[in-house]
Amino acid sequence: MAKVQSEKDRSLNQVKLRGRISGEKREKVLPSGDSVLEFRLVVKRDDDGYDTLDIAAWKAAIRKRALALADQEWVEVTGVIRRRFWNSPGGLSSRWQVEARELVRL
């Protein structure tokens, strides 16, 4: 009997964004003891509009670099898209955010 091979996984989760830091950065310590820094990045759309994206920095070096950035400063963020889940008073909640793996001041 011939062995059936499964199809090769061709998925890719990789993001590179350039934009301006927007608003306050929020550093949180989670119940697990992990720390995360969250901030927003404003990027231009191809239709002349703008999107504001949630960015999460988990690694200590990325958090430190992000904390040193000023509002409206230009940066490049490389990372992956993650969907985060948590229990809220209304039940299970979720949101999408970019998990920063690299952060470079432009």
N, CA, C and O of each residue as an XYZ file, in Angstrom:
424
protein
N       0.836     -1.172      0.000
C       0.000      0.000      0.000
C       0.885      1.241      0.000
O       1.848      1.309      0.764
N       0.579      2.214     -0.836
C       1.392      3.425     -0.957
C       1.132      4.355      0.220
O       0.003      4.501      0.688
N       2.194      4.971      0.679
C       2.094      5.916      1.789
C       1.606      7.263      1.245
O       2.172      7.787      0.286
N       0.573      7.813      1.846
C       0.026      9.097      1.423
C       0.737     10.199      2.197
O       0.759     10.190      3.428
N       1.318     11.149      1.466
C       1.993     12.271      2.114
C       1.028     13.440      2.236
O       0.266     13.732      1.314
N       1.071     14.094      3.371
C       0.219     15.259      3.555
C       0.813     16.449      2.815
O       2.016     16.503      2.559
N      -0.036     17.384      2.481
C       0.388     18.582      1.764
C       1.331     19.406      2.637
O       1.134     19.515      3.847
N       2.340     19.975      2.021
C       3.303     20.814      2.729
C       2.619     22.089      3.227
O       1.863     22.724      2.491
N       2.888     22.452      4.462
C       2.333     23.676      5.044
C       3.074     24.876      4.470
O       4.279     25.015      4.678
N       2.387     25.721      3.767
C       2.990     26.896      3.120
C       2.588     28.209      3.800
O       2.767     29.290      3.240
N       2.051     28.099      4.995
C       1.592     29.303      5.684
C       2.774     30.161      6.134
O       3.889     29.671      6.314
N       2.501     31.438      6.308
C       3.523     32.392      6.728
C       2.857     33.467      7.574
O       1.834     34.026      7.180
N       3.430     33.756      8.727
C       2.937     34.815      9.596
C       4.121     35.728      9.859
O       4.909     35.493     10.775
N       4.241     36.776      9.047
C       5.368     37.701      9.139
C       4.869     39.083      8.744
O       4.206     39.244      7.719
N       5.192     40.083      9.569
C       4.708     41.437      9.358
C       5.874     42.403      9.437
O       6.740     42.279     10.302
N       5.890     43.374      8.522
C       6.843     44.486      8.608
C       6.040     45.764      8.403
O       5.378     45.944      7.381
N       6.111     46.643      9.390
C       5.344     47.888      9.372
C       6.269     49.067      9.612
O       7.233     48.967     10.371
N       5.973     50.178      8.965
C       6.643     51.450      9.250
C       5.569     52.473      9.525
O       4.620     52.623      8.756
N       5.727     53.173     10.624
C       4.735     54.176     10.972
C       5.196     55.011     12.151
O       6.358     54.978     12.556
N       4.239     55.765     12.688
C       4.522     56.659     13.818
C       3.890     56.116     15.093
O       2.765     55.615     15.090
N       4.643     56.229     16.181
C       4.125     55.885     17.506
C       2.967     56.833     17.811
O       3.051     58.027     17.523
N       1.895     56.312     18.388
C       0.730     57.140     18.683
C       0.282     56.936     20.123
O      -0.025     55.818     20.537
N       0.249     58.022     20.878
C      -0.299     57.973     22.228
C       0.640     57.383     23.264
O       1.840     57.221     23.044
N       0.042     57.072     24.399
C       0.791     56.553     25.536
C       1.115     55.071     25.370
O       0.342     54.312     24.786
N       2.250     54.686     25.884
C       2.625     53.275     25.947
C       2.176     52.751     27.312
O       2.247     53.463     28.313
N       1.707     51.486     27.341
C       1.225     50.897     28.589
C       2.009     49.636     28.888
O       2.021     48.700     28.089
N       2.665     49.609     30.044
C       3.380     48.409     30.460
C       2.523     47.684     31.495
O       2.057     48.284     32.464
N       2.323     46.382     31.274
C       1.472     45.595     32.156
C       2.229     44.372     32.653
O       3.031     43.781     31.930
N       1.962     44.009     33.888
C       2.441     42.740     34.428
C       1.210     41.840     34.519
O       0.230     42.173     35.186
N       1.276     40.706     33.843
C       0.146     39.787     33.778
C       0.115     38.881     35.004
O       1.122     38.757     35.702
N      -1.030     38.242     35.278
C      -1.114     37.326     36.417
C      -0.032     36.232     36.386
O       0.360     35.709     37.429
N       0.443     35.895     35.180
C       1.493     34.878     35.049
C       2.856     35.395     35.507
O       3.789     34.616     35.701
N       2.966     36.738     35.683
C       4.243     37.350     36.041
C       4.979     37.914     34.834
O       5.955     38.646     34.991
N       4.518     37.577     33.627
C       5.130     38.113     32.408
C       4.807     39.595     32.261
O       3.746     40.054     32.684
N       5.738     40.341     31.654
C       5.522     41.760     31.374
C       5.354     41.961     29.880
O       5.989     41.288     29.068
N       4.490     42.897     29.535
C       4.275     43.258     28.138
C       4.109     44.771     28.054
O       3.504     45.392     28.928
N       4.652     45.349     26.994
C       4.470     46.770     26.721
C       3.599     46.881     25.485
O       3.915     46.304     24.444
N       2.508     47.616     25.594
C       1.604     47.798     24.461
C       1.619     49.252     24.027
O       1.629     50.172     24.844
N       1.620     49.427     22.713
C       1.554     50.774     22.147
C       0.860     50.703     20.800
O       0.572     49.619     20.293
N       0.596     51.853     20.233
C      -0.091     51.908     18.939
C       0.824     52.503     17.881
O       1.653     53.372     18.150
N       0.638     52.001     16.670
C       1.415     52.450     15.518
C       0.424     52.880     14.439
O      -0.484     52.126     14.089
N       0.598     54.088     13.915
C      -0.250     54.596     12.840
C       0.480     54.385     11.525
O       1.605     54.849     11.339
N      -0.189     53.669     10.604
C       0.386     53.375      9.284
C      -0.568     53.855      8.199
O      -1.786     53.842      8.373
N       0.006     54.277      7.079
C      -0.780     54.773      5.946
C      -1.309     53.604      5.138
O      -0.609     52.612      4.933
N      -2.534     53.724      4.686
C      -3.135     52.751      3.770
C      -2.789     53.141      2.338
O      -2.312     54.246      2.082
N      -3.033     52.226      1.416
C      -2.787     52.566      0.019
C      -3.899     53.426     -0.574
O      -3.761     53.911     -1.698
N      -5.007     53.629      0.161
C      -6.108     54.484     -0.320
C      -6.092     55.863      0.346
O      -7.122     56.536      0.383
N      -4.965     56.283      0.862
C      -4.763     57.573      1.533
C      -5.393     57.656      2.915
O      -5.403     58.730      3.517
N      -5.911     56.567      3.424
C      -6.403     56.535      4.796
C      -5.290     56.074      5.731
O      -4.151     55.864      5.315
N      -5.644     55.926      6.983
C      -4.674     55.479      7.991
C      -5.301     54.406      8.866
O      -6.513     54.395      9.081
N      -4.467     53.506      9.368
C      -4.878     52.501     10.340
C      -4.045     52.678     11.592
O      -2.867     53.026     11.517
N      -4.653     52.440     12.741
C      -3.948     52.428     14.008
C      -3.908     50.983     14.479
O      -4.952     50.367     14.700
N      -2.696     50.438     14.635
C      -2.514     49.033     14.958
C      -1.956     48.868     16.364
O      -1.109     49.646     16.803
N      -2.439     47.845     17.067
C      -1.935     47.530     18.400
C      -0.667     46.694     18.283
O      -0.638     45.686     17.577
N       0.385     47.127     18.988
C       1.669     46.434     18.993
C       1.948     45.974     20.424
O       1.701     46.707     21.382
N       2.461     44.759     20.555
C       2.840     44.217     21.864
C       4.317     43.859     21.845
O       4.784     43.174     20.936
N       5.048     44.321     22.844
C       6.478     44.011     22.984
C       6.654     43.154     24.230
O       6.459     43.627     25.350
N       7.024     41.889     24.032
C       7.186     40.941     25.130
C       8.633     40.823     25.581
O       8.894     40.681     26.776
N       9.571     40.879     24.658
C      10.988     40.727     25.003
C      11.481     41.974     25.723
O      11.131     43.092     25.343
N      12.292     41.789     26.764
C      12.775     42.908     27.587
C      13.510     43.952     26.744
O      13.310     45.150     26.948
N      14.347     43.529     25.813
C      15.110     44.476     24.989
C      14.193     45.316     24.106
O      14.440     46.507     23.916
N      13.145     44.715     23.571
C      12.187     45.446     22.723
C      11.368     46.406     23.581
O      11.103     47.534     23.166
N      10.963     45.966     24.780
C      10.214     46.861     25.679
C      11.048     48.083     26.024
O      10.549     49.208     25.995
N      12.309     47.866     26.349
C      13.201     48.978     26.720
C      13.348     49.961     25.553
O      13.276     51.175     25.746
N      13.551     49.435     24.353
C      13.703     50.283     23.171
C      12.424     51.074     22.903
O      12.483     52.259     22.575
N      11.272     50.424     23.042
C       9.990     51.084     22.795
C       9.705     52.174     23.827
O       9.156     53.222     23.488
N      10.075     51.930     25.084
C       9.850     52.941     26.126
C      10.624     54.230     25.862
O      10.217     55.304     26.306
N      11.738     54.122     25.139
C      12.561     55.298     24.851
C      12.023     56.134     23.678
O      12.537     57.219     23.407
N      11.000     55.637     22.989
C      10.465     56.338     21.827
C       9.458     57.409     22.236
O       8.698     57.234     23.188
N       9.467     58.504     21.511
C       8.532     59.602     21.770
C       7.285     59.445     20.896
O       7.314     58.786     19.856
N       6.199     60.063     21.342
C       4.970     60.104     20.558
C       5.279     60.713     19.183
O       6.009     61.699     19.092
N       4.731     60.134     18.132
C       4.880     60.561     16.733
C       6.241     60.221     16.116
O       6.514     60.605     14.979
N       7.083     59.515     16.844
C       8.380     59.119     16.300
C       8.188     57.982     15.290
O       7.350     57.102     15.485
N       8.981     58.013     14.202
C       8.933     56.987     13.167
C       9.710     55.746     13.596
O      10.826     55.838     14.107
N       9.089     54.567     13.374
C       9.740     53.302     13.680
C       9.387     52.255     12.617
O       8.425     52.397     11.862
N      10.202     51.209     12.591
C       9.882     50.028     11.798
C       9.739     48.861     12.767
O      10.620     48.606     13.587
N       8.623     48.164     12.658
C       8.328     47.021     13.511
C       8.267     45.777     12.635
O       7.552     45.748     11.634
N       9.017     44.756     13.014
C       8.942     43.454     12.365
C       8.417     42.474     13.398
O       8.879     42.456     14.539
N       7.457     41.663     12.999
C       6.898     40.726     13.956
C       5.911     39.763     13.344
O       6.003     39.423     12.165
N       4.965     39.324     14.156
C       3.941     38.365     13.746
C       2.585     38.815     14.290
O       2.515     39.552     15.274
N       1.524     38.370     13.649
C       0.177     38.693     14.107
C      -0.265     37.607     15.092
O      -0.103     36.413     14.841
N      -0.825     38.055     16.217
C      -1.315     37.141     17.244
C      -2.746     37.534     17.629
O      -3.096     38.714     17.635
N      -3.548     36.548     17.944
C      -4.873     36.796     18.505
C      -4.810     36.422     19.970
O      -4.522     35.275     20.311
N      -5.077     37.380     20.833
C      -5.020     37.184     22.284
C      -6.430     36.955     22.827
O      -7.379     37.619     22.411
N      -6.557     36.025     23.744
C      -7.833     35.697     24.384
C      -7.727     35.929     25.887
O      -6.666     35.724     26.477
N      -8.816     36.353     26.500
C      -8.871     36.496     27.952
C     -10.331     36.454     28.392
O     -11.245     36.673     27.597
N     -10.526     36.170     29.671
C     -11.870     36.174     30.243
C     -12.195     37.568     30.735
O     -11.426     38.173     31.482
N     -13.344     38.075     30.308
C     -13.812     39.389     30.745
C     -15.170     39.203     31.424
O     -15.743     38.115     31.359
N     -15.691     40.239     32.071
C     -16.998     40.095     32.728
C     -18.103     39.639     31.759
O     -19.074     39.008     32.178
N     -17.953     39.957     30.471
C     -18.947     39.562     29.480
C     -18.683     38.209     28.841
O     -19.419     37.789     27.947
N     -17.642     37.525     29.289
C     -17.297     36.226     28.709
C     -15.934     36.274     28.045
O     -15.131     37.166     28.316
N     -15.681     35.318     27.182
C     -14.391     35.247     26.497
C     -14.255     36.400     25.511
O     -15.150     36.638     24.699
N     -13.134     37.117     25.582
C     -12.854     38.238     24.689
C     -11.563     37.963     23.930
O     -10.746     37.140     24.343
N     -11.392     38.670     22.806
C     -10.156     38.524     22.039
C      -9.872     39.797     21.270
O     -10.743     40.648     21.088
N      -8.630     39.906     20.823
C      -8.244     40.992     19.931
C      -6.999     40.567     19.177
O      -6.253     39.691     19.613
N      -6.793     41.206     18.038
C      -5.614     40.967     17.212
C      -4.577     42.024     17.525
O      -4.918     43.186     17.748
N      -3.312     41.632     17.542
C      -2.232     42.590     17.711
C      -0.978     42.050     17.023
O      -0.860     40.858     16.737
N      -0.063     42.960     16.774
C       1.221     42.585     16.210
C       2.191     42.386     17.360
O       2.383     43.284     18.180
N       2.805     41.208     17.424
C       3.834     40.932     18.426
C       5.175     41.350     17.835
O       5.659     40.734     16.886
N       5.773     42.395     18.395
C       7.032     42.932     17.868
C       8.196     41.993     18.183
O       8.408     41.612     19.334
N       8.937     41.631     17.153
C      10.141     40.825     17.322
C      11.388     41.674     17.133
O      12.450     41.375     17.680
N      11.241     42.748     16.344
C      12.312     43.733     16.122
C      11.680     45.105     16.105
O      10.540     45.263     15.669
N      12.415     46.102     16.578
C      11.934     47.480     16.604
C      13.116     48.385     16.313
O      14.123     48.362     17.021
N      12.981     49.192     15.252
C      14.084     50.054     14.827
C      13.560     51.490     14.677
O      12.545     51.731     14.024
N      14.267     52.420     15.288
C      13.952     53.849     15.141
C      14.402     54.288     13.741
O      15.509     53.962     13.314
N      13.549     55.021     13.036
C      13.896     55.495     11.685
C      14.345     56.942     11.687
O      14.670     57.489     10.633
